[in-house]
């Protein structure tokens, strides 16, 4: 039995209809999640009350018929907005689908504003045949994403400010090192943040170390202490340097040295087709062999991320060239074998650059 008062329930129903078209089933499901279970008969009466007492100027509650005589309730707004079609609705929900969970939760109030803007432009005459109007048929697994707390959100806001306003940041300390930072680097140091990167479920900040003018990518989650400053820096000049540096990386990890290699990796046929369908690096090219296998050609530096990525394909990939990459790969294979034969496990940063 619902303990929600009728007026509160009607307000929720109006709110749901304001954000997207609704069926009786979707309304009941949403109300149930709020602690209010109502019968179909009561819901029909509620919809009539919403139509009579809750609508604003230029709003009209309409009933549309979908397939199999399924009823769809929509609030039609005659506000002169551009028409929205079924493709636009799918596009909107696909964009919502790919937003990381840490962002959708931490910035819900901001995202709700965009939802309201979309709802205000929704043309009810064009949605009755759309199956994704509420997004319930889509799912993001959020695999490999980090759940960000309020502290991270505040840190993120400050870093975005420094990037947008081209202001230096003093990096005081980091906990962990997911990107293989320079071995010679000491804290604290002045950093010129130029880009926010989203990669493999995490956010990174890319920029220039002020003292050495070396390019650096930091895992935003692992920055434990920093201080904003009002000191500006020549961002246009440094951005071109950073862009060249990022082009030479496989992913975001620091390369082991400044060299760029012609890399060739052969994949078993089925694995190769899967790899070919994805974006890994701007230089990637594929060659079909007579055996049915595929060779992937890359032009980039060597880093920890590349080695780990090759391991991801297990026994379905082999390195053709260069020899240095084959040697590093074998070195890691031996390390894995030794670890699994030992009772000790310690962290060891593979080929951390100097």
N, C-alpha and C positions, 0 to 999 in steps of 0.2 A: 504494500500500500504506500502511495506517495505521500510524503510529508511536505512537499513543496506547495506553497500557496498558489491559487489559480492565477493571480495577477503576475507573480514571478514566473510562472510557467508560460503565460502568454508572452511575456517580455522575451523569454528565451526563444520561443518559437519565431517571433518576429525577427530576432537577431539572426537565427539560423537561415531564415528565408532571405534576409538582407545580404548574406554572404554568398549564397549559392542556391539554385533550385533544390527542392526537397521532395521526396516521396513520403508516404505515411511510414514506411519501414525505416527510412533514414532519420525521420523526426523522432520516432520511438526509440531508436538506438541512441541518438544523441541525448534525449531526455533521460533515458535510463542511466547513461554515464554520469548524469548530473544528480542522480538519486530520485528521479521522478518516473514512475511507470504508469502509463495511462492506456486505456483501452482504445481501440479504433473509434468507437462511437464518441468517446470523450474528445479524442483528437480532432474529429470532424467538427465538433462544436467549438473547440478552441480555434480552429482555423477560421471559422465563421466570425468569431469574436475579433480575431486579429484583423480580418478584412474590414470589419465594421468600425473598429475603434483605435487601431494602432497605425494605420497607414498615414503617411504624410502627403503633403501636396505633390501632385503629379505621380503618385504611386497607385498601382492597382494590382490586387491579388488575382492571378489568373490560374486556371487549371488546364493543363495540357495533357494530351494522351500520348503515351509511348507505346512501344511494341507490347503485345499481349494485353492491351487495354490497361496498362499500368499508368497510374495518374501521377502527374508531376506538378507540384505547386511552385509558382514563381511570382516574384514581385516585379512587375513591369514598371520601369521608370521612364517617363517621357521627358528626358532632360537634354535632348539634342545631341547626345553622345554618339560617337561613331559605332557602327554595327560590329558586333562580335559574333563570329561563326564557330562551328564545332571545332575546326582546326585550331582556332585561337584559344579555345578553352583547353584543349589537349596540351597546347604549347605552355599555357600558364601553369597547369598542374605538373607537366614534366619539369619545368623550372623549379617548382616547389619540391619535387621529388628528389632532386640532386643536391639540395642544400644540406650541408653537414648538420648533424644533430646538435652539435655544440653551438652553431649559429642560430638554428631555428628555435632552440630553447632560450638561449641567452639574449636574443634580439627579437623575441616574440612580438613585443609592442610595435616595433618598427615594421616587421613583416605584416602585422595585422593592418597597418595603414595601407600597404600595397594591396592587400586582400580587399579592403573596402573600396579602393579606387577601381579595382577590377570589377567588383560587384556593381558599382555605379554605372559601369559601361556595358554591363551584360545585357544583350538584347534578347529578351525572353522568347521572341518569335523564332529564334534560330537554334534553340538548344534541345528541343524535345526528342531528337534522335541521337543525342550524344550520350555515350555510356560512361564517360569518365567525369561527369559534371561535378562530382563530389570528391574525386581523387581516391575513392575507397578501393578501386581496382588496381592501384599502384602501390608498390612497396619498395622502400629503400632499406637494405639490410644494415647500412651504416658499418659494414665490416671494416675493421682497421682504423676506425675513427676514434679520436680522443674526446671524452666527455669533459667539456670545459666548465669550471666553476666560476663564481662571481669574480674571484681574484684574477683569473685569466681574462675574463671579459674586460675588466678595467685595464689590465696590462695591454690587451689588444687595442683598446680605444686610444691609449696614449701612444702606442707605436704607430698606429694609423695616422694620428695627428702629426707625429714627427716626419713620417714619410710624405704626407700631403703638403706640409709646410717647409720641407727641406731643412730640417733642424737636426743637429748632431745629438747623439745619445751616448751617455757614458755607461758602458756595460760593466757592471761591478762584479757579477759572478754568474756562473751557469752551473746547473746540476745535471751531470750526464753530458754525452756528446754523440748525438745521433748522426752528425754530419762530418765527423772526422776533422776537427779543427786543427790548425797548425800547432805542431808540438812546441814551437818556440814562443807561442803567444802567452802573454801574461795579463792578469787582471789587476786593476781595472784598465780599460782602454776606451778611447774616444772612437765612435763608430758613426759613419754617415749612412743612414738607412735610405735605400732607394726604391726597393720593391718589396711588396708582400707576395709571397708565393704560397699556393695551396698544392700540396703534393702528398699522395698516399695517405689521405685522411688527416694530415696535420698542416699547420701554418708555419711558414718560415719567413725570415726577414733577410733580404740580400742587400749588401752594400759594400762600403770601402772602409778599411781600417785607416784612421786618420794618419797615424805615425808612419806606417810602412807603405801606405797606398795599395795594399794588397786586397783583393776581392775576398769576401767572406759571406757565407750563408750560415745563419744561426737558427736553430729550432726555437721558435717563439715560446713553446711550452717549457723549454728547459732554461730559459733566462730567468734566474731567480731574484736578481736585484739589478736595477738600472736607475738612471737619473736623466730626466729630460733636460735639455739646455735650449737656449735661445740663439745658439751659434749657427749661422747658416753655412752652406758649403756650395761649391760649384757643381750643382747636380747634373746639368746638361753634359758637361765634359765627363764627369764620373759615370754617368749612365751609359755612355757609349763604351767605356772600358768594361763596366759590369756586364753589359749585354754580350760582348765578345767572350767574356769569361764563362758565362752561363751556357753559351752555345757549345762550348767544348766539354761540358760535363754530361755524364750519363745520370740523369736525375738531378739531385741537388747536392750530393756529397762532394767534398773537396777532392780534387784529383791528387794522385800520389806525387805528381811532378807537373811541370809546365808543358810536357810533350803531348802532341795529338797523334793518334795512331790510326792506321787503316786496320780495322778489326773485321774479321770474318768468322761467323759462327754458323755451323751447319745444324739444321733441325730435321728430325724424322718427319716424314710427310704430313701426318695428321697434326702433329704439334706445330710444324711450320706454318700450316694454313691458319691455325689459331693465332700464332704470333703475328703473322702478316696482317691480320685483320685489326690489329691494335696500333696505337701510336706510342712509340717508346723514345724516339729521338728524331730530330728534324732531318738528320742525314741518312736515315734508314733506307736501304734499297734491298730488293730480294731477287734472287736468281733461282730459277727452277732447274734442278739437275735431272739427268736422264733416269736416275733411280726413283724419282718422285719426291726426293727430299728437297728442302729449300735452304739456300744459303743467304744469310742476312749480312749485309755490308754496312758498317758504321764508320764514321770518322769522328772520333772523340777521344778524350782522355780516359785513363784507367782509374777507377776508384772502388771503394768498398761496396758501393751500391751496385756497380756493374758485376762484380764477382758474386754477390748475393743473388742477383737477378739470374745469372747463368745457372746457379745451383737450383733455382726454382723449377727448372725444367728437368731435373734429375738425370736419368739416363737417356733422355731424348734430345740432347744437344751436345755438341763437341766443338771446341775451339780450333779453328784452322790456323789463324794468325792473329796477332804477332806472337812470337815466342815468349816475350816477357809476360804476356797475359796467360799463356799456357803454364808458365812457371809459377806465377802467383796462384793460379787455380789449383795446381798440384800441391803447392805449399799449404793451402787451406784444407785440401782433402786430407793431407797427412795430419794436420792439426786436429781435424774432426775425428780422425781415427784414434789419435792419441788421447783425446779427451774422453772418448767413449770406452777406452781401455783403462782409464785412470779413475781414482776416487776423488780427484781434485778438479774443481772447475773455477777458473778465474777469468776476469775480463781482460781482453787483449785487443787493443785497437789495431786492426789489420792495416799495415803500411801507412800509418799516420804521416801526413806530409810534414816536412820540417818548416 
